[in-house]
Amino acid sequence: MPDASSTFYLTTPIYYVNDAPHIGHAYTTVAADVITRWHRQRQEPVWFLTGTDEHGQKVMRTAEANGVTPQQWADRLVEDAWKPVLETLDVRNDDFIRTTQARHTERVQAFIQDLKDKGEIYAGSYEGPYCVGCEEFKLPGDLVDGTGEYEGQKVCAIHSTPVEMLSEQNYFFRMSAYTQRLLDFYEQNPTFVQPASARNEVISFVKQGLQDLSISRNTFDWGIPIPWDTSHVLYVWFDALLNYATAIGVDSDDPEEKARFERTWPANVHLVGKDILRFHAVIWPAMLMAAGLPLPGQVFAHGWLLVGGEKMSKSKLTGIAPSQIIDTFGSDAFRYYFLRSIAFGQDGSFSWEDLAARYQAELANGFGNLASRVAAMIGKYYGGVLPQAGPQTDAEETLAAVAARAVTDAEDAMDRLALHEAISAVWTLVEATNGYITEQEPWKVAKDPAEVGPDGAAVQGGRLATILVTAAEALRALAVLLNPVTPKAAAALWESLGAEPALGALALQPVDAAARWGQLPAGTVVTKGASLFPRIEEPAAS
């Protein structure tokens, strides 16, 4: 892994442009955004890469079916669908790589030419079942018996469509030579593939022995030409995987790009769906070993989003566009729901009913109502100006301890990419603060004659002031901790608390200092803005 002074580099897979994004793609991208925002909140340098995979037979056939060239199809999908969805999801990526860009294609050709010069690539022939959806030759164990219209045929276990028998002259990468090196690497780096179920799957697969990998096709021309034989184009995965290195300047002659590569490579985390785990955990590290480049810190395979018990899929009409949810609930709720309700690394089911219930109970009634109540009481009793707190009691110390624990537990969970656990840890502070206000009953304390000065205003340094300042401090901590997850709500809360004039921009607040009590100074102007999560009476239906 890179040392602590280097850039935290995280990637999503690059997505196929054969169709528009659905919430399965959005789930991966939002998870990557939350992780990288968390590292930014730690005040670390970060590089977050996403992008699109635009070569291969699947894209070519989709373009032909739509009466356009593959490049025209890719351009249209990227500009009209894939880039706009990043804004819809409130994603803050640093770069967007397209495999048709010159910075990618030229560096890919330099990379494979180097492997050819090292004797890692040779000419040969291959015959076997090929899945266009996966852009992969399949082993017998990867196929299942078809049902329905495909009964009597062997189909891809992932796409449930028949495979095609292909016989071609290809170029091959000597991947079989890396079987033991990979197994040794997995043993020496036990967290390289996560979660544990994914690691076990990869090790079991590699222990069966690797075959050399066909890396070219000569039956179509939509791809990067092989530099020494332009009658062949590069196999789409060998092309696509290299985006993680080409985007940050591998094999570049530009001094600035070289410097970026040095401070950024290798990636800390490649975030992938479990269906493309083997490409990233077997083929990719073997490629890097062959090239003599350092290997990534981790490949993390998350689970699938399921709708009606099936993996999210456009072809099966279970693909839901992110805007269908966000237009009703907002991007913060989308981000929160999918990362809290599903154990990251496992499959998870989506339902409109569960989303609506969590939105109301946890976001609107739990977090949003808490922020509104505290601001309203500071407005009512102190004219919207944070008072001077009085003596602390066990109740305040207990809440401060909850905040400290939330930071510690969330940090630990985030380092393990247990995103659901990190959010749950932060939410203990939401729940504890609501409980604190319920138990302390500031509306009753306000009626105590000792809490009212000669002018009829609430006194400084009294019990009421202590309760409301404590609650405001908890909200300040929550704004910092939830900024990576619900950035719009966190920014609105930061503004409502009047925190920026005294403490600076929300983005500059370190995570590890979030639970340090007493940061908001007396005299800070607190305003009650619009509800962070307005109540939704009629949620959208599928």
Beta strands, then each sheet from edge to edge (+ up, - down):
strand 1: 8-16
strand 2: 46-53
strand 3: 95-98
strand 4: 121-131
strand 5: 136-137
strand 6: 143-145
strand 7: 154-156
strand 8: 164-173
strand 9: 193-194
strand 10: 213-214
strand 11: 216-217
strand 12: 225-226
strand 13: 229-234
strand 14: 269-273
strand 15: 298-302
strand 16: 305-307
strand 17: 310-311
strand 18: 348-349
sheet 1: 3+ 2+ 1+ 14+ 15+ 9+
sheet 2: 5+ 4- 8+ 10-
sheet 3: 6+ 7-
sheet 4: 11+ 13- 12+
sheet 5: 17+ 16- 18-
end
